[in-house]
Amino acid sequence: MADAPEGRRRGAKLPAEATGGRPGQGSVLLKVLSGALSGALIVLLFLAIVPKLTEFGSVGDSLRSMSLLTLAYLFLVAIAIRIVLAASYSVLTPELPLGRSLIAREASSAVSNIIPGPSGTAAQYAILRSWGVSLEHFARATLAVSVSTDALIFIGPGGFFVIWTLVGQPGPTGGAHVWAVGLIAVILAAVTMLVVGAIASSVRLARWLGKAGQACVNPFRRLFGKDRITSWPDACADLRADLLDTLRHDGIKLLATVISGYLLNGLLLVACLYACGISKSQMPVTLGLMLYAIGRIATIVQITPGGVGITEIAYTAVFSAVLSDSSQPAIVAGVLVYRALTYALPIVTGAFAYVIWRVMRRHEIHEEKLAAEAAD
């Protein structure tokens, strides 16, 4: 990439792992402790949370009802989701091949599913930097993907509710509360589109948001003896300009990948519920997608690594509120299968991706040394 050297000079120093070195003791310790934390959360989920929702025996019966062919189909859909999510960065960075984007995405997903905080973003940045992706390109791609995804999460429930209504509200209506939730979703979608449209059309509004944000943060910074922030209005205006420029050039391809990933996730959850005993007469695809979209809002802020525990409860609560009580074991089983494919699977594929990246980096560094020696 033409601007990679400049991006490297301006960026922070790469960690040893990104340059082919061995992980430091602190890095290894952090990975072990984070893995133990995530493991403890999973144990807590099965020993304390799931038993409160339904009986283990009934959940087990629903899980055993799935055929190997069904599991294979669900697995292929889950893999397709991983590829589509990786493509969102690849389309915004044409110099980045899909294969490398997939490796970076999988490795970073594994990290974010184990280590709390923005660990996945940092890991993805380190991997892509090692392959010459500049800080500017990475920041623009991350911003565009994040904003598009977050906006879709808030718009999705209203859109699916409209579709469900247009096809005649098939399946259990669930009473007035389903309509109330649907109407709230439509209002939320409309407000989201208005806010996004207003910010896109107004530099002044973007600067005002930055000013409001720093006004909320500065009192806390003062408590810790740190300097006041004064750059957020300009930063928000610059971010708006960068985002609009990215969408103007690659907006269609970006939205195609983001929407595809969002829709595939919804279809995967619906398919998992069908595989565990929920019938199409109980929950048509349109109703299932609407409930998925509503549950997705509750998971936008992930307190635990990968949202483990919180996501399972959110989806189980949403689907149980609409479907009958007798369906709860099948709902819990379906949600657990879905999470195994969207939370546990990326940890496994991410581990392989990390090893592949390390091997590739060692080979690339060796080739660079040979080329340098030959040039001398």
Phi, psi and omega per residue, in radians:
M1 nan 2.423 -2.986
A2 -1.117 -0.673 -3.038
D3 -1.717 0.209 -3.118
A4 -1.094 -0.808 3.139
P5 -1.029 -0.727 3.118
E6 -1.095 -0.751 3.129
G7 -1.070 -0.634 -3.141
R8 -1.215 -0.665 3.138
R9 -1.145 -0.641 -3.089
R10 -1.425 -0.448 -3.053
G11 -1.404 3.017 3.103
A12 -1.277 2.804 3.135
K13 -1.120 2.371 -3.136
L14 -1.233 2.508 3.051
P15 -1.143 2.834 -3.086
A16 -1.026 -0.628 -3.113
E17 -1.092 -0.592 -3.099
A18 -1.284 -0.306 3.136
T19 -1.866 0.265 3.063
G20 1.661 -0.043 -3.136
G21 -1.377 2.971 3.130
R22 -1.332 2.579 3.076
P23 -1.057 2.471 3.107
G24 -1.260 2.929 -3.136
Q25 -1.085 -0.678 3.119
G26 -1.119 -0.689 3.126
S27 -1.139 -0.743 3.124
V28 -1.123 -0.771 -3.132
L29 -1.073 -0.740 3.128
L30 -1.092 -0.723 3.131
K31 -1.117 -0.723 -3.133
V32 -1.154 -0.806 -3.131
L33 -1.139 -0.702 3.139
S34 -1.178 -0.681 3.083
G35 -1.098 -0.684 3.109
A36 -1.137 -0.686 3.117
L37 -1.108 -0.820 3.139
S38 -1.118 -0.706 3.095
G39 -1.080 -0.705 3.117
A40 -1.126 -0.650 3.113
L41 -1.156 -0.658 3.115
I42 -1.176 -0.732 3.096
V43 -1.080 -0.737 3.113
L44 -1.086 -0.668 3.135
L45 -1.041 -0.792 -3.071
F46 -1.421 -0.514 -3.070
L47 -1.622 -0.436 -3.054
A48 -2.085 -0.648 -3.020
I49 -1.541 -0.935 -3.103
V50 -1.018 -0.773 3.123
P51 -1.038 -0.459 3.097
K52 -1.300 -0.423 -3.090
L53 -1.484 -0.714 -3.088
T54 -2.854 -3.110 -3.134
E55 -1.490 2.414 3.135
F56 -1.040 -0.701 -3.084
G57 -1.032 -0.759 3.136
S58 -1.168 -0.672 3.088
V59 -1.104 -0.746 3.115
G60 -1.072 -0.685 3.106
D61 -1.080 -0.719 3.132
S62 -1.147 -0.687 3.132
L63 -1.172 -0.691 -3.126
R64 -1.244 -0.283 -3.133
S65 -1.314 -0.214 -3.127
M66 -1.359 2.443 3.092
S67 -1.550 2.840 3.111
L68 -1.119 -0.605 3.113
L69 -1.117 -0.707 3.107
T70 -1.128 -0.746 3.115
L71 -1.079 -0.704 3.124
A72 -1.116 -0.706 3.119
Y73 -1.112 -0.795 3.137
L74 -1.110 -0.673 3.124
F75 -1.100 -0.744 3.141
L76 -1.132 -0.671 3.087
V77 -1.122 -0.714 3.131
A78 -1.103 -0.697 3.095
I79 -1.146 -0.686 3.104
A80 -1.056 -0.669 3.106
I81 -1.084 -0.737 3.140
R82 -1.071 -0.707 -3.123
I83 -1.183 -0.746 -3.135
V84 -1.126 -0.716 3.126
L85 -1.103 -0.680 3.102
A86 -1.187 -0.561 -3.114
A87 -1.145 -0.442 -3.120
S88 -1.095 -0.582 3.071
Y89 -1.411 -0.607 -3.105
S90 -1.141 -0.681 -3.110
V91 -1.231 -0.439 3.126
L92 -1.517 -0.259 3.112
T93 -2.255 1.452 -3.024
P94 -0.958 -0.509 -3.133
E95 -1.285 -0.184 -3.111
L96 -1.668 1.949 3.123
P97 -1.106 2.669 -3.123
L98 -1.061 -0.658 -3.135
G99 -1.045 -0.792 3.131
R100 -1.211 -0.650 3.086
S101 -1.089 -0.678 3.125
L102 -1.144 -0.734 3.115
I103 -1.076 -0.816 -3.137
A104 -1.122 -0.725 -3.117
R105 -1.143 -0.783 -3.105
E106 -1.164 -0.783 3.136
A107 -1.088 -0.723 3.141
S108 -1.232 -0.589 3.090
S109 -1.123 -0.702 3.101
A110 -1.086 -0.724 3.134
V111 -1.127 -0.811 -3.108
S112 -1.178 -0.447 3.103
N113 -1.403 -0.128 -3.125
I114 -2.023 -0.744 -3.050
I115 -1.820 2.226 3.137
P116 -1.136 2.847 3.078
G117 1.464 -2.957 -3.099
P118 -1.392 0.709 -3.076
S119 -1.167 -0.650 -3.121
G120 -1.112 -0.719 3.120
T121 -1.100 -0.733 3.129
A122 -1.118 -0.716 3.136
A123 -1.161 -0.725 3.130
Q124 -1.127 -0.691 3.119
Y125 -1.098 -0.773 -3.134
A126 -1.082 -0.729 -3.119
I127 -1.178 -0.816 -3.119
L128 -1.205 -0.597 3.061
R129 -1.073 -0.680 -3.122
S130 -1.126 -0.339 3.112
W131 -1.787 0.218 3.010
G132 1.606 0.127 3.084
V133 -1.344 2.168 -3.063
S134 -1.266 2.794 3.098
L135 -1.041 -0.682 -3.127
E136 -1.102 -0.812 -3.142
H137 -1.128 -0.737 -3.129
F138 -1.134 -0.755 -3.127
A139 -1.109 -0.737 -3.131
R140 -1.163 -0.729 3.137
A141 -1.156 -0.757 -3.133
T142 -1.108 -0.743 3.120
L143 -1.095 -0.823 -3.104
A144 -1.102 -0.772 -3.137
V145 -1.143 -0.764 -3.103
S146 -1.126 -0.823 -3.127
V147 -1.125 -0.772 -3.141
S148 -1.098 -0.745 -3.137
T149 -1.160 -0.810 -3.123
D150 -1.102 -0.732 3.118
A151 -1.107 -0.712 3.138
L152 -1.142 -0.629 3.136
I153 -1.059 -0.662 -3.132
F154 -1.455 -0.470 -3.141
I155 -1.471 -0.552 -3.039
G156 -0.920 -0.889 -3.104
P157 -0.992 -0.734 3.120
G158 -1.137 -0.704 3.120
G159 -1.117 -0.777 3.132
F160 -1.188 -0.568 3.105
F161 -1.151 -0.705 3.100
V162 -1.094 -0.760 3.128
I163 -1.104 -0.790 -3.140
W164 -1.046 -0.681 3.131
T165 -1.199 -0.722 -3.096
L166 -1.143 -0.510 -3.136
V167 -1.566 0.173 3.009
G168 1.689 0.352 3.122
Q169 0.842 0.968 -3.115
P170 -1.198 2.756 3.110
G171 1.447 -3.053 -3.118
P172 -1.147 2.233 3.130
T173 -1.361 -0.412 3.099
G174 1.278 0.160 3.103
G175 1.493 -2.930 -3.047
A176 -1.150 -0.467 -3.053
H177 -1.155 -0.501 3.103
V178 -1.162 -0.757 3.106
W179 -1.159 -0.665 3.118
A180 -1.103 -0.789 3.101
V181 -1.096 -0.726 3.137
G182 -1.094 -0.760 3.134
L183 -1.158 -0.666 3.070
I184 -1.094 -0.686 3.120
A185 -1.102 -0.704 3.118
V186 -1.121 -0.752 3.111
I187 -1.093 -0.755 3.116
L188 -1.074 -0.722 3.124
A189 -1.112 -0.741 -3.135
A190 -1.129 -0.750 3.126
V191 -1.109 -0.737 3.132
T192 -1.055 -0.801 -3.141
M193 -1.126 -0.660 3.109
L194 -1.134 -0.765 -3.128
V195 -1.144 -0.807 3.135
V196 -1.092 -0.746 3.113
G197 -1.121 -0.685 -3.135
A198 -1.150 -0.752 3.136
I199 -1.159 -0.671 -3.137
A200 -1.132 -0.522 -3.072
S201 -1.713 -0.052 -3.041
S202 -2.389 1.967 3.022
V203 -1.146 -0.627 -3.110
R204 -1.076 -0.731 3.132
L205 -1.171 -0.683 3.108
A206 -1.080 -0.742 3.111
R207 -1.160 -0.638 3.121
W208 -1.122 -0.693 3.101
L209 -1.101 -0.717 3.083
G210 -1.108 -0.700 3.120
K211 -1.151 -0.723 3.115
A212 -1.139 -0.678 3.139
G213 -1.130 -0.791 -3.139
Q214 -1.230 -0.470 3.056
A215 -1.162 -0.535 3.107
C216 -1.371 -0.553 -3.061
V217 -1.491 -0.613 -3.029
N218 -1.022 -0.681 3.094
P219 -1.019 -0.653 3.123
F220 -1.244 -0.645 3.087
R221 -1.129 -0.625 3.127
R222 -1.118 -0.612 3.126
L223 -1.106 -0.544 -3.120
F224 -1.728 0.208 3.051
G225 1.266 0.438 -3.139
K226 -1.743 2.743 -3.114
D227 -1.189 2.658 3.102
R228 -1.184 2.561 3.052
I229 -1.544 2.285 3.138
T230 -2.223 -0.025 -2.994
S231 -1.719 -0.073 -3.039
W232 -1.117 -0.647 3.088
P233 -1.027 -0.803 3.104
D234 -1.146 -0.686 -3.129
A235 -1.112 -0.725 3.124
C236 -1.141 -0.688 3.100
A237 -1.118 -0.711 3.113
D238 -1.163 -0.719 3.123
L239 -1.092 -0.704 3.103
R240 -1.065 -0.803 -3.127
A241 -1.102 -0.747 3.128
D242 -1.107 -0.742 -3.117
L243 -1.122 -0.783 3.138
L244 -1.117 -0.669 3.122
D245 -1.142 -0.712 3.113
T246 -1.127 -0.792 -3.130
L247 -1.171 -0.567 3.141
R248 -1.147 -0.619 -3.096
H249 -1.588 -0.684 -3.032
D250 -2.256 0.366 -3.043
G251 -1.074 -0.739 -3.094
I252 -1.129 -0.801 -3.140
K253 -1.157 -0.692 3.127
L254 -1.116 -0.854 -3.121
L255 -1.101 -0.596 3.120
A256 -1.092 -0.753 -3.133
T257 -1.257 -0.724 -3.119
V258 -1.143 -0.822 3.140
I259 -1.143 -0.687 3.131
S260 -1.093 -0.768 3.113
G261 -1.104 -0.719 3.125
Y262 -1.123 -0.806 -3.116
L263 -1.190 -0.708 3.117
L264 -1.112 -0.658 3.080
N265 -1.076 -0.754 3.119
G266 -1.116 -0.774 3.131
L267 -1.134 -0.620 3.113
L268 -1.126 -0.764 3.114
L269 -1.101 -0.766 3.115
V270 -1.074 -0.753 3.140
A271 -1.124 -0.656 3.106
C272 -1.119 -0.692 3.116
L273 -1.174 -0.707 3.068
Y274 -1.068 -0.748 -3.094
A275 -1.144 -0.421 -3.100
C276 -1.721 0.112 3.000
G277 2.141 -0.145 3.080
I278 -1.312 2.281 -3.109
S279 -1.579 2.757 3.113
K280 -1.198 -0.436 3.073
S281 -1.238 -0.584 3.069
Q282 -1.246 -0.754 -3.017
M283 -2.491 1.605 3.040
P284 -1.079 2.860 -3.098
V285 -1.005 -0.730 -3.109
T286 -1.085 -0.728 3.111
L287 -1.186 -0.711 3.120
G288 -1.079 -0.726 3.117
L289 -1.155 -0.656 3.108
M290 -1.112 -0.764 -3.140
L291 -1.175 -0.656 3.061
Y292 -1.040 -0.796 -3.100
A293 -1.111 -0.656 3.113
I294 -1.163 -0.783 3.119
G295 -1.121 -0.540 -3.115
R296 -1.108 -0.552 3.131
I297 -1.062 -0.686 -3.099
A298 -1.180 -0.249 -3.084
T299 -1.850 0.129 -3.051
I300 -1.169 -0.590 3.055
V301 -1.812 1.928 -3.064
Q302 -1.691 1.880 -3.136
I303 -1.360 -0.695 3.131
T304 -1.706 2.810 3.126
P305 -1.011 2.128 3.141
G306 1.174 0.190 -3.123
G307 1.210 0.323 -3.082
V308 -1.071 2.345 -3.099
G309 1.603 -0.945 -3.118
I310 -1.189 -0.808 -3.108
T311 -1.093 -0.772 -3.126
E312 -1.064 -0.768 -3.139
I313 -1.147 -0.731 -3.098
A314 -1.085 -0.875 -3.123
Y315 -1.158 -0.713 3.128
T316 -1.087 -0.722 -3.124
A317 -1.152 -0.749 -3.099
V318 -1.140 -0.847 -3.112
F319 -1.222 -0.633 3.134
S320 -1.185 -0.503 -3.125
A321 -1.202 -0.399 -3.085
V322 -1.824 -0.761 -3.129
L323 -1.436 2.968 -3.067
S324 -1.241 2.779 3.132
D325 -1.087 -0.555 3.142
S326 -1.161 -0.277 -3.124
S327 -1.540 -0.074 -3.011
Q328 -1.059 -0.747 3.094
P329 -1.018 -0.722 3.123
A330 -1.169 -0.636 3.116
I331 -1.130 -0.837 -3.141
V332 -1.064 -0.768 3.135
A333 -1.092 -0.778 -3.141
G334 -1.103 -0.726 3.117
V335 -1.130 -0.694 3.133
L336 -1.159 -0.680 3.085
V337 -1.126 -0.762 3.115
Y338 -1.032 -0.748 -3.117
R339 -1.254 -0.533 3.063
A340 -1.095 -0.593 -3.107
L341 -1.482 -0.409 -3.092
T342 -1.922 -0.259 3.091
Y343 -1.973 -0.932 -3.090
A344 -1.289 -0.738 -3.111
L345 -1.025 -0.791 3.116
P346 -1.081 -0.441 3.075
I347 -1.173 -0.728 3.133
V348 -1.203 -0.893 -3.134
T349 -1.135 -0.587 3.107
G350 -1.153 -0.631 3.090
A351 -1.109 -0.766 3.081
F352 -1.115 -0.713 -3.137
A353 -1.103 -0.679 3.124
Y354 -1.106 -0.770 3.118
V355 -1.099 -0.752 3.119
I356 -1.057 -0.757 3.129
W357 -1.086 -0.766 -3.135
R358 -1.072 -0.747 3.127
V359 -1.133 -0.768 3.127
M360 -1.080 -0.739 -3.122
R361 -1.130 -0.734 3.125
R362 -1.073 -0.735 3.128
H363 -1.148 -0.746 -3.126
E364 -1.130 -0.723 3.136
I365 -1.158 -0.673 3.094
H366 -1.104 -0.740 3.125
E367 -1.144 -0.660 3.115
E368 -1.125 -0.692 3.122
K369 -1.147 -0.735 3.111
L370 -1.103 -0.703 3.124
A371 -1.137 -0.692 3.127
A372 -1.154 -0.694 3.130
E373 -1.172 -0.656 3.133
A374 -1.167 -0.634 -3.141
A375 -1.199 -0.569 3.118
D376 -1.275 nan nan
